[in-house]
Amino acid sequence: MFPDAHLFNFRSACDFPEFHNFSAPDKKLLTKRPKRRKPGNGRPSVRKAKPAAKKPGQIPETFLAKAVAGPEGGVVLIPRGEDFQYALVSGKKDGAPKLRNGYLAIVRYAGTRPSGGKEAVPVASVEKIIGRAGEFETEKKAIEYKHSLPGKFPETVLKHAGELSRRRPSDSADGRVDLRKKTIFTIDGDDAKDYDDAVGIVKRGSGFTLWVCIADVSHYVKEGSPLDVEALKRGTSVYLDTRVIPMLPEALSNDLCSLVPNKGRLTKTVEMEFSRDGTLEDFHIYNSIIKSAARLTYSQVTAFLEDGKGAKLSPEIKESLSMMKNLYGKMKKRSLEGGELDFDLPEPELVRNSLGVVQDVRNAQRGVANMIIEQFMIAANRAVGSRLCDGEGWGVYRVHEPPTSESLSDLSAELGKLGYKASIERRLAGKAIQKLLADFRDKKQEGAVKMMVLKSLQRAVYSTREVGHFGLGIERYSHFTSPIRRYPDIIAHRMVDRLSCKGRSGYARGPLDNLCEMASVLERKAEKAERETVGLETANFMKTLTGRKFTGKVISILPFGMFLELKEICAEGFVPRERMKRGGRRKWFNLGDELKLRVVGADLEKRRTIMETV
């Protein structure tokens, strides 16, 4: 499955990749000891700043910075993730906390002052000291600050949510299509608390009727209400270690809008008619009310469909699941024929003990149940995208443009270094990449090639302009199926409602452009925070395995070291150049090589596990 379609995990690798530079080297990397620098005075080397990449007006008002000893005494601040190289502590702000070497702080930009050279240097004052850089708790706080993650809900929002939660859905369908007698149920992860989608299926002649029922969040979150303003500001739920920073208060996400079993819940339903070969022939979108027949899990459904284990499932549900698997197989075949890219990337899952401490990092299993739900959600999102296109033309689409000619040329050049000769044309890129991934399947360079391809792709974003989704190989695609955790889905719900009732969406294109851009930025921020958190937790766990040996496959070679995908655990290791094996005959490394490694520590600031070859 293409990573953008992984609806139930947070590592949307292809949407917003922060990959290492997964390039094949022009020559094999020689593990030659780098030249030593001239001895200094024992203090960390701090390079004089080049002309600042950011002009004073472009420097953020506050930012994270690490204190290091300056070349002439005093303390120099090294900003994290900023384009300028350092800022000097002004030391003139009354009451400013005293900053020590090696500590991380939130600092405030205070202008510039002349230096010995021609360029003025940025100056900053200390606002708040977070802790010693590289310590686990400090780095966790740093992630939250760096990405401006929201805190508690305002009291006005909680009060509004509480008032709504006291208004239970009535037993009356109240103008909605009543689906409460249908065999419709939810399938989610074992630990899921909010259930915003449910599915049902029946045989229709030689084909199928499929219902995808989504929690009607927009019924409760009215445009301009305190709930709506806060949800818009947050944009998406954020999943960090053992915590979730929700887009909506729990009164809605875990109760009123959650499709819990045996309780009436308001939904929006996409009813789809499929032919015997999995072709979508017709669809209808309408407001409905359902009563979920069961709360199933992916592991439970996969066990039934793959091994026949399902003693606790009713005969009706067993029959529905069998039909769903049948339909999924036909739909998946058509998706691949249409150009969908299937990467099958490893997904790290943190395994914790009863105290929440990470005990293992394993590859999250994606069984047939996960893939069935993903395929059904894509079909529903595609139907909604078509409805928006047929309305006013503009809408809130999930778009993924084809790779640029330049990036495809770069990809071809990188592949050429591996001996793979291919010139990928932009108009045929989907099929060419499918063939490329198939050609490297089960080969030692497979992981590295997948990363090269992902690096060449553009980001998937929200847009009012429908340009299709390259990774999924489809057109007219929207996001509709996760309104509890994604704000664009709420907009899509409102637009479909208004188009059905009034023939107009109620959203002018200009303001909607701004909403789409804002949603894309907030999503990217959340995903970076989630990815950093997993990296931090993984590195912190791997530090406890110092001295342990692993087998790793080289996936990236850089001048300063190489990254390897570990075999025994779902993690990456980084081998700095100075820790590569020397002596003997082994001095060269290639992408895909399997090496024996030893854990020597972890760099929590860079979220890396440091290893050496053995």
N, C-alpha and C positions, 0 to 999 in steps of 0.2 A: 504494500500500500504506500502511496505517496505520503510523506510526512505531514503535509498540511491536512490530510484527512484523518490523522490520528486524533479523534475527537475526545478521547478520554485519558490522555496523558499530557504532560506539560512540556516535553522536550520536542517542540515543533521545530525540528532541526532545519528543515528546508526553508521555513518562513523567515527566521531571523538567525542565520548561522553566524557564530563567531568561531569559525574553524581556525585551526592552525593553518599555516600556509602549506596545504597538502600538495606540494609540488614534487615532481620527480627531479632529482638533481641532474645537472648536465653531466656530471661525472660522479662516480661513487665517492662517498665521503671517506676521506682518509683520516684516521684517528691520530692526527698529528698534534702534539702538544702545542698550544698557542704560545706565541712569544710573551715572555713575562714583561709586565710594566716595570718602569723604574721604581725603586722603593720610595715610598712617600713618608709622611710623618705618622703613619698608623691610622689616620682618620679615613673614613670613607671618601672615595674620590667623588667630587661634585663638579661636573663640567660647567664651565661658564655658559650661560644661556645664549643660544643663537637668537637672532631676531625673532621675537615672539610670534608664534603662528596666529595667536589671537591678539588683536589690538585691545587696548584697555577697555573700550566700550563693549567688547565681546567676551571679556572674562566674566565668569559667573560671579554673582555677589558673594556666595559662600560655596565652599567646596572642601573635600577631604584632602588632607595632606599629612605626610609623615615627616617627623623631625629627624634630621641627621646632623652630625657635627659638621660645621662649616670648615672650609679650608683655612680660614684665618681666625678660627675660634667662633664662638657664638653658635647659633642654630639656624639651619637652612631648612625650609619646608619644601618637600618634593610632592607636588600634587598628584593625586591618583586619577588617571584617566583623562587628564586635561592635555591640551595641545601645547601649553607653555611649560617650561621645564622646571622652574622653581620660583618660589616667592620668599622673600626675607621677612622674618617676623619683625614687626615695627617696634614692639616693646614699649609703646607709648600709651596704650589704652589702659586707663585706670581700672583696676580690679581684674585685669585679664589673668587667667590661670597661667601658672608657670609651666612651660613645656620642656620635657626632658628628651634627650636623645633616644630614638627608637619608638616613640609614642605616636599614636594616630590621633588627629584632632580635626574638628570642624573649624575652619578659619574663614575670616571675612576679608575680602579684597579691599585694600585701602589705598589704591593708586600706585604710582611708581616713584622711584627716586633714582637719581643718577648713580651710576657705578663707575668703576675705573675705565670701562670701555666707552664706546659711542652710544650703545643702547642702554636705555633706562631699564631697571629691573622691577618687576611687580613686587609690591609690598603687601603683607597680610597681617592681621592681628588674630590672636587665638580667641575663638568663641567658646569652645567646649572640648575638653579632652575626652576621647572615647576609651582609650586604654592602650596597652602595649601592642604595637602592630605585630601581626603573626600569631596572636593568641586567639583561640577559637571564639570566645565570647565577644571579643573586640571585633573580629571579622564579621560575625553575625550582625552586630549593630551597624557596622560599616555598610553592609549590603542594603539594609533597610534605609539608611540615610541616603546612600548614593542614588538609589532609585526612587526616592521620595514616596515610599509606600505609605498608604493611608493608615491611620490609627483607628480609634474607636468611632462608632457612629455618633453624630450629634444627637442630643436629647430630642430635638424636634423630629428627627427621622425615626428614632426608636418609638416615640409616642405615636407617630402616624402609623407605623407598622403594627403597634399594639392594638390600635383602634381597628385596623383592618382584620387582624387575626381573630377578633371577637365576632366578626361577621362571617359566619360559616356559610359555605355554599348551600343553597336550599335544595331540597329533594326534587324541586321542579326543574325541568330542563330549561324553562324560561326562554323559549325561542331557539335553543340549541338542539343540534342533532343528538339524540340520546343513544349512546353506545354502551350503557352500563350492563347490558345483557350479553355483550360480545365477549369472547375470550381474548382479553387484552391484558398485557402484563409488562412489567419492567424487567430489564436485565442490566445489571450494573456491577461494579467492582465490589469485592467483599466488604470493604470499609466505607463504601459510599453512604452519605447521609441525606443528600438531596437527590430526588429522582425526578428529572424533568422530561423524560421521554418514555413512552410505552408503545408496544407494537402488538399487532394482531394480524391474522391471515386466514383466508378461507380459499378453497378451490373454487374457481369460476370457469366452468366448461373445461377447456384444455389448459386454461391459464390460472392466474391468481388475482385476488384482491388483497392488497396490503394496506393496513392502517398504521400510520405513524402519528401518534398523539403526543403533543407537546404542551407542557404546562402553560396556561394562558396568563403569563405574568403581566402582560399589558392591560389585562382587565383590572388589576389592582394598582399597578404603577402608572398612574395617569400623567400625561405630559405636563410638566411644569410643577408637579407636586414635590414636596420635600424629598420623598423617596426617589423620584425621577432625577432631581437635581443632583443628589448624592450618587446615584448609580451612574449618571453621565460623567461625573467627576472621577469616579473610580474606573469605569470602563470595562473592567473584567475582575474576576476573582483571582487571587494570587495564592499559590500553593507553596508554602515554605516549611521545611522540615516536618514537624508534627502539627503545624498550625495552618489554618486557612484564613486569609484576609478576604472575606466575602464581599461581593458586589452589593448584595442585598442582606438586610438583617435576617437572623435565624427564624424569626416569626414567619417570614415568607419562605425563605430558601429551604428550611428543614421541616416546615409544617404546612402553611396554607397553600403554597404552590407545589409542594412535593407530592408526587403521585403515589402515595402510600397505599398498601393493599386494603381492599374492602371499605374504602371511603370515597364518596363522590368528590370528584375534582374537576374543575373547569379546564378545558383544553382547547387547543386549535389542532385540527386534524387534517393531515394530507392523506387523502384516500386515493390509491393508485391502482390502476388496472394493468396487469402484465400479461403478455402472451406466453405461450408455452416455451418460447426460447429466451424469455427474460427481457423482451422489448417493452418499454413503457408505451402503452397505447392511449391512455387517458388518465386524467387526475382531477380531483376536486379538493378545494381547500375551504374548510368551514369551521365555525365555532361548535364545540361539542361538550358533552359531559361524559366522563367515564368512571368506572369503578374497577381499579386494577385487581385482577384475579389472583395475582401472586407477585412477590418480590423475589426474583431469581438473581443468581450471580453468574458471572462469566464462567467461573470454575465449575459450577454446578451444571450449567447447560452444556459446556464442552465435554464434561464427563459423560453426560447422557448421549450426546451426538456422536462421540468418538468411541465410547466403551460400552454404551447401553446401560450405564448406571443412572437410574432415576426413580428409585423406589418411592420418593416423596412427591413425585410429580403426578398430577391428575391425568387421566387419559386424554382429556381435551388439550391440555398443554403439551403433552408428548406429541400428539398429532400435529399441533401447530408448529412445534419446533422442527419436526421432520420436514414439513412443507417449507419452512423458512430456509432450512439448509438446502433444499432442492432449488428454491428460487435464487438463493445467494450464488450457488454454483453457476447458474446461467447468467446472472447479472455480472459476476466477476469476469467471466469469459468475454462478455461484450465490452466491459471496461478496458480490458487489456487490448482487445482488438481496436478500441477507439484511441489508444495511445497513452493510457494511464501508466505512469512510471512506478514500478514496484521495487523499493529499496530494501525493505526488510532490515532496518537498522536495529542494532542492539539498543535496548531501552533499560537504563539502570534503575533498579528498584532497591531502595534502602530497607534492609531487614532490621527491625529494632527489637530489643528486649522489653520487658514489662515497664522499665523505667524510661523508655524512649531512646536508649542509647543504641547507636548503629552497631550491629553484630556481623553484618555481611552486606555485600553489594552484589546482587544477582541480576541476571538478564530477565526482565519482566516477560512472562509468557503471554503470548497473544494467541489464544486458541481460536477455534472456529467460531465460538460465540462472539468474541470481540469483533471478528471480521464481518460476521453477519450484521451486527448492529451498525458498524461503520458504513457498510454498503447501503443499508436501508436509510441511514441519516443523509448520506450523499444524495440518494434518490429524492428524498423529501426536499432537501435544500435546492436541488436542481429544479424541481417543480415550482418552488416559490420564486426562484430566479426567473423562470419563464413567465410566471404571472406578473412580476414586476415589469419585465420587458414588454409584455403585451398591454400594460397599463399606460403610464405616461412615458415609458422608455427609460427614464432614470430610476435609480433605486439604490439600495445599499447592497452592492455586489461584493463577493469575495473574488478578487481577480489575481491571476498569476500570469504575467506576460511571458512570452517565450524568451529564451536567453538571447542576448545581443549577438550580432555577427562577430564582434570583437572577442566576447567571452568564449564563443564556440571555437574561434581560431586559436585562442590561448589553450583551450582544452585539447584540441587536436595536437598542438605542439607538445603539451605535457604527455599525452598518450604516446606520441612518437618517440619520446625518450624511453618508453617501456617496450618499444618495438611494435606498437600497434599503429598501423597506418590507416587513418580514416580522416576524410574531410567531411565535416558535418555541416550540411546546409541548413539555414535557419528554417526554411519552409518544411523541411523533412526532419527537423531535430528530434521530435518525439519518437519516431520509429527508429532513428539512428541511435538514440540513447538507449532505447529498449534493447536493441541488438548488442550494443556495447556492454550493458550490464549482464546480458545473457552470455556473452563471450567470455567474461571474466568470472562467471559464477563458479564457485568451488576452486578457484585458482588462488595462489598465495597473495596476489596483488588485489584481490577483490575488494577488501575494505578500503584500501588507499584509493582505488578507482572510484568507488562510490563517493568518497569525500571530494575527489576532484570534480566529479559531475555536480555534486551539490554546490560546490564553490562557484561553478559556472552559471548557476541558475539565479534568477531574480527573486526578490522577496514577494511573497503573497501579501496583499494589502486589501483594505476596504476602499471602494471607489463607487462613485455614481455612474461611472462609464463602464459599460459591459464590454470586456475584451476577452472573456473566456478564462479558463483555468488550465494552463499548460500542463502542470503536474498531474492533474486528474484527467486530462484529455477531453474536457467537456466545455460547453458554452453555457451561458445563462445560469450562473451559479451564485447562490446567496448563502448567508448563514441565518438559520431559522430555528435550529433544533436545541439550542442551549441558552434560553433566555434568562435562566437563573444566574448564569455566570458570565454572559457576554452581552454588552449593551447593544451592539448592532442587531442582534436577534430581536430585541424588543422593538427597535425601529421597524424591522421587517414585519413583525406582527401587526404593528399599527398601520403600516402602509397597505398590507393585504386586506385588513378590515375595511379601511376607508375606500380602497379601490372597489371592493365588493358592494359597499353601501352607497357611495357617492360618485364613483367613477374617477375620483381624484385622490392622490395619496396624502395630501395635506402638508407635504414637505416641499418647499421651494428648492430648486437645485443648488443655488449658491450656499445657503445655510447647511444643506445636506452634505455638500462637499467638505465643509469645515468639520462636520460631525464625523465623517469617514476618516479624515486626516487625523483627527484627535483620537479616534478609536484605534487606528493603526499605531500611533505613537504610544498610547497607554498599553496596548497589547505587547509591543516590543519591549517596553520597560518591564512589564510583569514577567515576560519570558526570560529576559536577561537575569532578573533577580532569582527566578526559580532555578535557572541553569547554574548560576553562581552558587546558590545554596547547596545544590546537589554536589557540585565540585568541591565545595568547602567541606561538606560532611564526609564525602568520600576520602579526601586527602587526610582529614583528621582521623578517620578510621584506619586508613592504610599506615599512618604513623605508628599505630599500635602493633603493626606487623613488621616493624623494623627487624631486619635480619632474615626474614622469610624469603624463600626463592620462588620465582614464578617463571612461566614461559610467556613471551610476548612476541607479537608480530609487528614489524616495522610498518607504520602507516604514514609517517612524515619524516623527512630528513631536512634539517636546517643547518646553517653554518655553526650555530651554537649548541646543537644537540639533536636528538631525535625523539619522537613520540612513538609509543608502541601500544597496541591493543592487547591486554592481558587475556590469557586463555582460561585461567582458573577462576577468575572473578570479573564482573562486568565493570571494568575500570581501565583507565589509561595510565601508563607510566611515562615519565620523562627521564631520559638519560642525558645529562649534560656532557658536552664534548670531553671534559677532563675525566669523566668517569667511564668512558668507553674503554673496552679491553685493549690493552697494548701487549706487545710481545707475541711470540709465536707467529703464525702465518696470517691470522685473521686481522686484517686492517681495513677491510672494505665492507660496506653495508649497502644493501639494496632494499627497495620497497618490497614488502612481503616476506623478508627474511624472518625466520623464527630464531629467537635468541633466549638464552638462559639469563635471568635477571635476579638481582637481590635488592630488596627495599632498604634504602639507607636513611630515609626520613621523608619529610613533607614540607613544602613551602605553602603555608596556608594563605599567605598574601596573594600568591598567584594561583591558588587552588590546584596545586600540582603534587603528585607523588614522585619523589626523587628516587631514582634507581641507578644501579650500575650493572654492567655486563659481567658475567662470571664465566 
